[in-house]
Amino acid sequence: AWDSALGGERASELEARAARLALESAVVRAYVNYALACELHHELEAEVEQRQQIIDITLKLRAAGMVAELQLSQVRAELPLLKARLDASASAVDHARYALAALAGDGPGAGEALTAPALALDRAIELPQAAPAMLIGRRPDVVARRWRVEAASRGIDAMHARFYPNVDLHALIGLQSLSFNKFLLADSAAWEVGPAVSLPIFRGDELRAQLHGQTAAF
């Protein structure tokens, strides 16, 4: 039972490490998503500005009689769609900013102070030529699962031990007397020694149910 409890405690510690690792990974992903959202928003801003310049040039050509009204309408038709995409991208930037601030534990208000990140992607991603399978066994969540299995196995052993009778010895020694003036005399000494027996036959169904539950968990 002690080994089972100790294994569960170790598993809990490793699960906490796995949670921290998952949080760190989520922060990195949120930061990259924030950078991507900012980059897309800047591209849409440039596209909207370029479309507006095209419209201005087309208006001047239309005033000079060099462009038909239909062509001007076609050029103008794309601007509202671009502005709608620009608004959606701005919302995506805000969402990514607030998600990053929330993962950092600072609350959504801290997201307003974040500036657009500049990621340097000019370096190649270096990966090992061979990744041994034993590296997977070092992951905190995998090690925690292994400790859970070992703890459940020791729990089965502890449940099996509870089916055996338990015999203890108890002893009692002291003084007793009906009158206080004889309380400290040798005749007032009292002692008792005897066994204390625990028979699990009266709790067989309960113990079997607990054993089945422990086995199922294993």
C-alpha positions in Angstrom: 0.0 0.0 0.0 2.9 2.3 0.8 4.5 1.6 -2.6 1.2 2.1 -4.3 0.7 5.5 -2.6 4.3 6.5 -3.4 3.9 5.6 -7.0 0.7 7.7 -7.2 2.5 10.6 -5.7 5.4 10.4 -8.2 2.9 10.1 -11.0 1.1 13.3 -9.8 4.4 15.1 -9.8 5.2 14.0 -13.3 1.7 14.9 -14.5 2.3 18.4 -13.1 5.5 18.6 -15.2 3.6 17.4 -18.2 1.0 20.2 -17.6 3.8 22.8 -17.5 5.3 21.4 -20.7 1.9 21.6 -22.4 1.5 25.2 -21.2 4.9 26.1 -22.5 4.1 24.5 -25.9 0.7 26.4 -26.0 2.5 29.7 -25.3 4.9 29.1 -28.2 2.1 28.2 -30.5 0.1 31.2 -29.5 3.1 33.5 -30.1 3.6 32.0 -33.6 -0.1 32.3 -34.4 0.0 35.9 -33.2 3.0 36.7 -35.5 1.2 35.0 -38.4 -2.0 37.0 -37.7 -0.1 40.3 -37.6 1.7 39.4 -40.9 -1.5 38.6 -42.7 -3.1 41.8 -41.4 -0.2 43.9 -42.7 -0.5 42.2 -46.1 -4.2 43.0 -46.2 -3.5 46.6 -45.2 -1.1 46.9 -48.1 -3.6 45.3 -50.5 -6.4 47.7 -49.4 -4.0 50.7 -49.9 -3.0 49.4 -53.3 -6.7 48.9 -54.3 -7.5 52.4 -53.2 -4.7 53.8 -55.4 -6.0 51.8 -58.3 -9.5 53.3 -57.7 -8.0 56.8 -57.6 -6.2 56.3 -60.8 -9.2 54.8 -62.5 -11.3 57.8 -61.3 -8.8 60.2 -63.0 -8.9 58.1 -66.2 -12.7 58.1 -66.1 -12.8 61.9 -65.7 -10.6 62.1 -68.8 -12.9 59.8 -70.7 -10.3 57.0 -71.0 -12.1 54.4 -68.9 -15.7 53.2 -69.1 -18.1 53.3 -66.2 -18.3 49.5 -66.1 -14.6 49.2 -65.6 -14.7 51.7 -62.8 -17.5 49.8 -61.1 -15.5 46.5 -61.3 -12.5 48.2 -59.7 -14.7 49.6 -56.9 -16.5 46.3 -56.3 -13.4 44.6 -54.8 -12.7 47.2 -52.2 -15.6 46.4 -49.7 -14.6 42.7 -49.8 -11.0 43.6 -49.0 -12.1 45.9 -46.1 -14.2 43.1 -44.7 -11.3 40.8 -44.8 -9.2 43.5 -43.2 -11.7 43.8 -40.3 -11.7 40.0 -39.9 -7.9 39.9 -39.8 -7.9 42.7 -37.1 -10.2 40.6 -35.0 -7.9 37.6 -35.5 -4.9 39.7 -34.3 -6.8 40.8 -31.2 -7.9 37.2 -30.5 -4.3 35.9 -30.8 -3.0 38.8 -28.6 -5.5 38.1 -25.8 -5.0 34.3 -26.0 -1.2 34.9 -25.6 -1.8 37.2 -22.6 -4.2 34.7 -21.0 -1.8 31.8 -21.4 0.9 33.9 -19.8 -1.4 34.5 -16.8 -1.5 38.2 -17.2 -5.1 38.6 -18.2 -6.6 40.1 -21.4 -5.6 43.6 -20.5 -2.0 42.8 -20.9 -2.6 41.8 -24.5 -3.2 45.5 -25.5 0.4 46.3 -24.7 1.8 43.6 -27.0 3.5 44.7 -30.2 3.7 42.7 -33.4 6.5 40.2 -33.1 9.3 39.9 -35.7 10.2 36.2 -36.1 13.6 35.4 -37.6 13.0 32.4 -39.9 16.2 32.5 -41.8 17.8 29.6 -39.9 17.1 26.1 -41.0 15.4 23.8 -38.4 18.0 21.3 -37.3 16.7 17.8 -36.5 18.7 14.8 -35.4 19.4 12.2 -38.0 18.1 9.5 -35.7 15.7 9.8 -32.8 15.8 6.7 -30.6 12.5 5.4 -29.3 13.8 5.7 -25.7 13.4 9.5 -26.0 9.6 8.9 -26.0 9.9 7.1 -22.7 11.4 10.3 -21.1 8.3 12.4 -21.8 6.7 13.3 -18.4 3.2 12.1 -19.4 4.6 8.7 -20.5 6.6 8.3 -17.3 3.6 9.3 -15.2 1.5 6.6 -16.9 4.2 4.0 -16.1 4.1 5.1 -12.5 0.3 4.8 -12.5 0.6 1.2 -13.8 3.2 0.3 -11.2 1.1 1.9 -8.4 -2.0 0.0 -9.6 0.1 -3.3 -9.6 1.3 -2.7 -6.0 -2.3 -1.8 -5.1 -3.4 -5.3 -6.3 -0.7 -6.9 -4.1 -2.0 -4.9 -1.2 -5.6 -6.0 -1.8 -4.5 -9.6 -2.0 -2.9 -9.3 1.4 -6.1 -8.1 2.9 -7.7 -11.5 2.3 -5.4 -13.2 4.8 -6.3 -13.2 8.5 -4.5 -10.7 10.7 -3.3 -11.7 14.1 -2.0 -9.1 16.6 -1.1 -9.2 20.2 -2.3 -6.6 22.6 -1.2 -6.1 26.2 -2.6 -4.0 29.1 -1.1 -3.1 32.4 -2.2 -0.7 35.1 -3.6 -0.1 38.6 -7.2 -0.4 39.8 -8.8 -0.2 43.2 -12.2 0.6 44.7 -10.6 2.8 47.5 -8.0 5.4 46.9 -5.8 4.5 49.8 -5.1 1.0 48.3 -4.7 2.3 44.8 -0.9 2.2 44.8 -0.5 -1.2 46.5 0.8 -4.3 44.7 -2.6 -6.0 45.0 -4.1 -3.3 42.8 -1.9 -4.2 39.8 -3.9 -5.4 36.8 -2.6 -6.8 33.5 -3.9 -8.6 30.5 -2.3 -10.1 27.4 -4.3 -11.6 24.5 -4.6 -11.9 20.7 -6.5 -9.7 18.4 -7.7 -11.6 15.3 -9.2 -10.1 12.2 -11.0 -12.6 10.0 -11.8 -11.2 6.5 -14.3 -14.0 5.8 -17.1 -11.7 7.0 -16.0 -9.0 4.4 -15.4 -11.3 1.5 -17.8 -9.6 -0.9 -16.4 -6.2 -0.1 -12.8 -7.2 -0.5 -13.5 -9.0 -3.8 -15.3 -5.9 -5.1 -12.3 -3.8 -4.2 -9.9 -6.2 -5.8 -11.9 -6.2 -9.0 -11.9 -2.5 -9.0 -8.1 -2.3 -8.5 -7.6 -4.9 -11.2 -9.7 -3.0 -13.6 -7.7 0.2 -12.9 -4.5 -1.7 -13.6 
